[in-house]
Amino acid sequence: MGLLTILKKMKQKEKEVRLLMLGLDNAGKTTILKKFNGEDIDTISPTLGFNIKTLEHRSFKLNIWDVGGQKSLRSYWRNYFESTDGLIWVVDSLDRLRLQDCKQELQSLLQEERLAGATLLVFANKQDIPGALTSEAIKEAMELENIQTHHWLIIGCSAVTGQNLLEGIDWIIDDIASRIFTMD
Amino acid sequence: MYKNINTPGILAASKTTMDSGTKLSAPATSTALDVEGKWNIVSERLQKREDERLSEIQKKKEQKSETAALQESTNFFNTEFNKEKVAIEAGLSECDRVDKANLIDRFDLLSLSLQKMQKFLAESTMFLPPYEVRLAQEAISKLQTQIQEKRDDLFPKKRFAFKSKKKVASSEKQIAKTLPENVCREKVEVALTNCKYEDLKDQSLEKFEDEINNRDVALARLENCTVKLYGAPSAVHMNKLNNCRVFTGPVSSSIFITECQDCVFVLPCQQLRIHTTKNSQFYIHVTSRAIIEDCSGVKFGPFNWKYPGLNDHYKISGLSRSKNSWNDIDDFNWLASDTHSPNWSLIPEGEFVKSWDEQIC
């Protein structure tokens, strides 16, 4: 048994899951992260760089990486792909003008070899605001049905009210767990 | 220890001690010695049994770890994996010869064994080198598509369709193919929110609280317009404004501005993002930090628009009036902290516009 095997076994015992949260700027990635972690969301500035949070949830240790979505930061996204178990793609459900951009960015991510095994959760954020596009409409506009390469789910949510955040995270953990932690 | 006393072996031993004692009728001291000796024998026997038991356990443990080590080797995985793979491939090639009635069961069986393979792989990932894992994953996905193809081949899906309509659809597709970009663009922009102004020129536009409170508002492709939003929207998106003046009440979350030029924006909000905008002025109240990206010639001053009802709208939006970082802007294209970004500047205090009403009229 090599050292690597021992390390892998330890990781398995701890049930660590690495989630990468991406999306265009103004989607609400940091707000989702902070709300999920029970922090104040009124003082969040646009992310200049990235945030990492490690939290315990359902006996899993979640490492959530939230990387800024500004255009000038997107070229750095690939630095965070390595050993990602799940990709959380956040969409601003009000931003109808940039849905096209949003779709293209996601599609190029899905072609990434290093994200090939990752589960994809799409959060259609800002559902608390009247007039937001429904998750169904976003699914159609982004042609999510065509995704064959990844397990995926789209779910409408609101980072402000916290609606559906838990449901989404639970789904992605379950999906990852069924792939990685089949030993238990 | 008490438990051991009840075992038959010890009972038998104590019985013999008693027998010998009565037979010899030896003095009390020798009987005591005798008893002690017997006890020694018994405890020795006990010790021996205990040792045997322990060595048995040890042996079993070793055996188990040996088999585990055997099962946790790449070779073992490869042989087992290939066995399964060959079995599935054989099963697939037989499908052509199997009765239609049994085919469904046959396919179920095949997918079941494929699932087993997948589980086996998942269990083995911890000791396999990444290369082997990838090969195995590729093999599995290949098998999966093979099974799917075979299934599609043997059970063609019945699609419900009107034949005459199909033709129309295909001709539509051709049009779409020739103009893919236009079609996509139209699709996205037509879907703008209800609460909006778009494609207007030389106009003065106003919206009031009943329409915009807690909603999102969109302004797109306006030229030489003045827009006033008297209320507390949740979010505002602005795109391609040219030579416009935009006034808003307090926006509870974020404002997003792209591709504008020669404009004046007067607005309070929680977050402000400004992209690809040129030569514009911003009189703002931002409770977090405003950011610019790909901008040039943008100037900032403090929010100073007043209208009746502004206080109420502040309350609805929940914005803190005490915190305003209008003069602290992050430029995503200028990360040096020691020199100021050339892309933005502050409006000198003496040049602040004092009364907007005069300016607009």
Contacts between the chains, C-beta under 8 A, distances in Angstrom:
chain1	res1	chain2	res2	distance
A	1	B	69	7.6
A	1	B	72	7.5
A	1	B	127	7.8
A	5	B	72	7.7
A	5	B	126	6.3
A	5	B	127	5.2
A	8	B	125	8.0
A	8	B	126	4.4
A	8	B	127	7.7
A	9	B	126	6.1
A	12	B	126	6.4
A	25	B	273	6.1
A	26	B	254	5.6
A	26	B	256	5.2
A	26	B	271	7.5
A	26	B	273	5.6
A	42	B	270	7.0
A	42	B	287	7.3
A	42	B	318	7.6
A	42	B	320	7.7
A	43	B	287	7.1
A	43	B	288	6.0
A	44	B	271	7.2
A	44	B	288	6.0
A	45	B	271	7.0
A	45	B	288	4.0
A	45	B	289	4.0
A	45	B	291	7.6
A	45	B	330	7.5
A	46	B	271	6.2
A	46	B	273	5.9
A	46	B	288	7.5
A	46	B	289	6.9
A	46	B	291	4.5
A	46	B	330	7.0
A	48	B	291	7.4
A	48	B	330	5.6
A	48	B	332	7.2
A	70	B	273	7.9
A	70	B	291	7.2
A	70	B	293	5.4
A	70	B	332	5.0
A	71	B	275	7.3
A	71	B	293	6.0
A	71	B	294	7.1
A	71	B	332	7.7
A	72	B	293	5.9
A	72	B	294	7.8
A	72	B	332	4.6
A	72	B	333	6.2
A	73	B	332	7.1
A	94	B	193	6.9
A	94	B	216	4.5
A	94	B	235	5.5
A	94	B	237	6.7
A	95	B	237	6.3
A	95	B	256	7.1
A	96	B	188	6.1
A	96	B	189	7.4
A	96	B	191	4.9
A	96	B	192	5.5
A	96	B	193	6.8
A	96	B	218	7.3
A	96	B	237	8.0
A	97	B	188	6.7
A	97	B	189	6.8
A	97	B	192	7.6
A	97	B	218	7.5
A	97	B	220	6.9
A	97	B	237	6.4
A	97	B	239	5.2
A	97	B	258	7.7
A	99	B	188	5.0
A	99	B	191	7.8
A	100	B	184	5.9
A	100	B	185	7.1
A	100	B	188	5.1
A	117	B	137	7.8
A	126	B	216	8.0
A	126	B	235	7.3
A	126	B	253	8.0
A	129	B	214	7.1
A	129	B	215	6.7
A	129	B	216	5.4
A	129	B	234	4.5
A	129	B	235	6.4
A	130	B	214	6.9
A	130	B	215	5.4
A	131	B	193	4.9
A	131	B	194	6.0
A	131	B	195	6.6
A	131	B	215	5.7
A	131	B	216	5.8
A	132	B	216	7.3
A	133	B	191	7.3
A	137	B	191	7.7
A	141	B	187	7.0
A	141	B	188	7.1
A	141	B	191	7.6
A	160	B	253	7.5
A	179	B	122	6.3
A	180	B	122	7.0
A	180	B	125	7.6
A	182	B	119	5.8
A	182	B	122	4.5
A	182	B	123	6.0
A	183	B	123	6.0
